[in-house]
Amino acid sequence: MIPAVFVILDEFPLTQTGRWHDGHYRHQQLALKKLLFAPRTPTEKKLTGIWSALLGVERIGVTDHFMDLGGQSITAMRCLSCVYDTFKIEIPFDILFGDKATVADVAALIDRLCAEHPAVRRPSWQFWRSRH
C-alpha cells in the first residue's frame, strides 16, 4: 500500500507519559484535509456556501461530513430548503445523515438529479400543504 499523504514531523508528538499522542496527529491530518480538498465544481462551491452559512463554519472542504460540522435535524431541514431554493431540486432528508453526507457526495447527487429532472419540481411538503 502507498500512503495518500506524507506528513513530515520534526519529532513525534508524545504525551506526558511518553506515549504516542494520536490526537495531535489526527488534528494535523484534519487541517491538511481541508487544505487539500477545496470545492472544485460550481455545485460544490454553492453547497459549501450554504453549509458555511447554516453551520457557522468558515472553511469547508469537499470531504467534510454534514454531521461532523455540527449539523442537526433542524439545520438539515434548513439546508434542504436552501438547496431547493438554489438548485430547484429536492433531495432526500436522510442523505445528510448517512455515510454519503460529504459535500462531494451531496453535490454529485444534486448534479445527477438536476440532469435527470431538468424541469422545476415542487417539493412534496408544499404539495401536501396545498391539499390540507
Stockholm file with secondary structure:
# STOCKHOLM 1.0

chainA/1-132         MIPAVFVILDEFPLTQTGRWHDGHYRHQQLALKKLLFAPRTPTEKKLTGIWSALLGVERIGVTDHFMDLGGQSITAMRCLSCVYDTFKIEIPFDILFGDKATVADVAALIDRLCAEHPAVRRPSWQFWRSRH
#=GR chainA/1-132 SS CCCSCCCCCSSCCBCTTSCBCHHHHHHHHHHHHHHHCCCCSHHHHHHHHHHHHHHTCSCCCTTCBTTTTTCCHHHHHHHHHHHHHHHSCCCCGGGGTSTTCBHHHHHHHHHHHHHHCCSCCCCHHHHHHHHC
#=GC SS_cons         CCCSCCCCCSSCCBCTTSCBCHHHHHHHHHHHHHHHCCCCSHHHHHHHHHHHHHHTCSCCCTTCBTTTTTCCHHHHHHHHHHHHHHHSCCCCGGGGTSTTCBHHHHHHHHHHHHHHCCSCCCCHHHHHHHHC
//
